Amino acid sequence: MCIRWRPCGTCVTRRGRRNPLFASVLALTALSACATVVPRMTYREVDSAAMGEPMALAVYTPPGFTHDEHLPLFLFLHGGGDDVHCLEQEGITAWLDGEIASGRVPRVVVVVPQGDRGFWANWADGTRRYADWVLNEAVPAAAALWGTQPCPEGCHLIGISMGANGGLRMVLAHPGAFRSAALLSGPLLDAAGMRALADGWALRTFARLDRVFGSTSDETRLRAADPFQLWRSPDDLAGLRLYFAHGDDDRSGIADTNVALHRHLEARGIPHTYRVFHGGHRWRDWQPLFGEAIREGLATTSPPAPP
């Protein structure tokens, strides 16, 4: 597995042809910008065997980070339409800096792998293997380079929207791989919900979800991603600290799936933290949840069983 720095930028004209003078001026400007405006996160590329191509990887480290700290590692799975730059672009890194400096949030390393619009899944048609890329390449690479705590005890997951759905399926398929999982504003679907999602006219036509999830008549595959069937007792969580939340003005259907999972877990005495926050499907509403997710994930005691 090869890891390399991403270039700061390239200089081309609007028509795609290089103009030596124009390129020289822009190169000097770019070098000056790179010297004075340092990205808060580290951006690298990994030659991914799972994906068969280089994949982007971003890593957040807290202010004053040193490699001998051996901090917890939080894997962040972004939503559809986002990319590895989302935490920096949406102000989450600056907010984390302030919260960590104040002592309100523990010091952690956050790794953000490239997920495209791939639902963080190994596609049923075999063409894309996002789960393998994340679990077998991105997380180990970040852990080795930044000296984080060993998995599974030192590894945690946060997912938003598409990333929450993908994160749920990831922890179901790999019990014990993470110490905690925080699923924010995600469709937390049972088998029937996944079937409805994949069979939806718009997504079937434009997203070709059959390529991702396979045939909706494949009950074995659907059951493997159904928390209502796989989580029947506290032991089924395999030590996972589970936190999930949605907004009171979230996207249609998300609240219903979160409420249904909460009631399912509550009825079986399965410990979890469920929260309804004020807001919708927006980064400004998710921002404070990062602090809650990190604190919940690193809590030293198990969450209380629901009453």
N, C-alpha and C positions, 0 to 999 in steps of 0.2 A: 504494500500500500504506500503510495507516494503522496506526500503532503508538500505543498509549495505556497509561497506568497502569491496573492493575486496582484497583478500590475495596478499601478495607481491610475492609469488611463492611457488612451491612445489618441492621436491627433489626425483627423481626416477632414476633408472638406465635405460639404453637404452632398456632393455627387459621389463621394466615396473615394476620390482620387487624392493622393498625397500632394500637397503643395509644400515644397521645402521651406520657404520663408514662413508661410502660415504655420506649418508644423513646428518650426523652431520657436516662434513667438508663443504658441500655445504650450509647447513643452516647458519653456521657461516659466510660464504662468502656472502650469500644473505642478512643477517642482517647488515653486514658491508656496503654492497652496498646500502641498503635501507637507512642507516643512513647518507651516504655521497652524494648519487646521488638521490635527491628528484625529482620526476616527476613534471614538470611545471604545469600540469593539475591535477585535482582531478578526480579519477576514482571510480565509485560506481556501485552497482547493484540494480535494482529495481524489486521487485516481481510484474510482470505485469499481471493484470487480463485480459487485452485486448489480450495479446499474450499467456497467460497460462504458462509462464515460466519466470525465471529471465532474465532481459535485461540490457545490459551495458549502462552506462551514463557517459560522460566526461564533465567537466566544466572548462573553462578557466576564471580566474579572473586576473585583471590587477595588476601590481606591487604595493605593499602597500595597497591592498584591505582591506576594513573594511566593516562589515555588515550594518553599519548605512549610507552608501553612497546611497543606493537605486538606483543602476545603471540601464540603459536600458538592456534588455535581447535580445540577438541575437541567434536564433535557427539556427544551421548549419546542413544541410542535405548533407551527404557525397555521393560520387559517387559509382557506382558498383565496387566491388573489394576493396574498402576502408573500414575502421572501425573506432571506436571511438578514436583510437590513431593517426589518420591521421594528425591532425593539429600539433601535437607535432613532429611526425616523419618527416614531410615535412618542418619543420622550421617555420611554420606560427606563432606559439606561441612566439618564440624568436623574430621574426620580429615585431609582435604586441607590445611586450614589448618595443622595441626600438622606434616604432612610437608613442606609447602612452606617453612614457617618454619625447619625444621631443615636444609633444603637437600637432603633425600632425594628430593624430587619437584620438577621444574622448574615455574616459574610459567606457568600457562596460564589461558585462559578456557574455560569449559564451557557449552555451550548445550543446553538440554533442551526440545525442542518437544513439543507435545501429539500423542500417537499413538493414544490410545484402545486398542481391540483390533483395529486395522485392519491389522496385519501390515506396516506401513510400505510399503504397496504402492499403486499406482494400480489400483483394483479393475477387474476384467475387465468388470463391468457398467456402468462409467463413473460410478457414483454418488459415489465417494470417490477422492481423488487425493492420498494421503499422501506419496508420493515427490516429487511436484511441489511440494507445500507445504513439505517439508523443504529440498529442494535449491534451489528457485527463490525461496523467500520467507523461511523461517526463518533459514537460514545467511547469506544476504546481509544481512538486517536486523540480525542480531547482529554480523556483521563490520563493518558501517557504524557502528553505534552504539557499539561498544566498540573500534573501531580495531585489529582483529586483523590478523595477517599475511595477505597475499593467498593465495587458493586458486590452484592445488591444493597448492603446497608447504607452505603454512602451515595446511592443514586436515586434520583427522584424525577418525576415527570410532571410537566404542566402543559396542557393543551387548550387551545382556544378554537371554538367553532369547528371547522373541519378537523383541526388538531385535537379537539376534545373527543370527537367521534373516533378518530384514529388512535388516540391514546387509550380509550376504553378497550378497543379491540386488541391493542398491543398488550395491555396488562392481562386481558383474558387469555390470550394465546401464550403468554410467557409468565405464568404465576411465579412470584418470588423474584422477578428480575429487578423490581424497584421497591424501595421502602415506602414511597408514597406516590399518589397520583392526584392531581388537581385538574378537574375537567370543567372548563368555564364556557358557558353559553353553547354547549354542544348538544346535538341530537343524540341522546343516549337511548338507542333503539333496541327493541327486542327483535326476534326473527320476523315477526309480521311487519314491524316498522321498516326493517331493512328491505324486505320484499317490496313494500309500497314505495320506498325510496328508489330502488333500482327499476321498478316497473313504471315509475312516473313518466308521463309522455315527454315532458321537456328534457328531463335528464337522460332518458333512454335515447332520445333523438340527438341531443347536442353533446352530452357528456359520455355516451356509450358506457354506462355503468356496468353493462354485462361483461365488458372487458376487465373491469376492476373486480367485481364481486362474483362473477360467474352466473350460472343459471339460478333463477329464483326458485326453481324446483329442487335444488340441491339442499335437502334438509340438513345433512351433516355439516356442510359449510356454514349454513345459517345458524345452526345451533352453537357452533364453535365461537360465534361472535355475539351470543345472546346472554347478557348478564342475568336476566330473569331465570334462565335455566341453569346457568353455571354457578351462580351465587345463591345457595340455598341455606347455608349455615355460616356462622362466623369463621369456621376453619377454612372455608372456601376462598377467603381473601388472602390466604397464605401470608399473613402478617402485613398486608398492604394497608397503609393509612389512606383512606379514601375521602376526598373532599370534592364536592361539586356544587356549582352555583349557576344561577341564571338571573337575568334582569326582570323587573316587573313590567318592562316595556320591551322585551326581547322579541326576536323574530317568531313568526307564527309557528306553533307546534313545539318549540323548544321547551317552554315551561311545562307543557303536558308530559313530555317524556321524562323530564327531571323529577316532576312530582310523582310520576308512576314508579320510577326507580326508588325514590325516597320511601314511598309507602311499602314497596316490596321488601326493602332492606329492614325497615322499621318493624314490619310484621314478623320478621325472622330473627330479630335481635342482633342483626349484623351491624357492628359499629361503623359509623361514618359521620361526616359533617356535611350538612345540607344547608345552603344559604340562598336567600332571595335578596339581591341587591337592588338599589334604586337606580334604574337606568335601562339602557338597551344594549344593542349589539354594536358597541362602540368602544374604541380604545380608551377614551377618557373615563369610561365607566369600569373598564377592566383594570385600570392602573392600580388602584389600592388592593385589588384581589391578589396581585403578585406578592405583596407583603403577607397577606393572610395565608396564601398557599405555602410560602416558604416557612413561616412560623409553624403552621400545622404539620408540614412534612418533617420538620426537625424536632417536634415536641418529643420529649423523652418518655411520655406515658401514652398509653393507648387512649383514643377518644372514648368517651362514655357511650355505652349502648343507648340507643334511643329509648325514651320512656314508652 
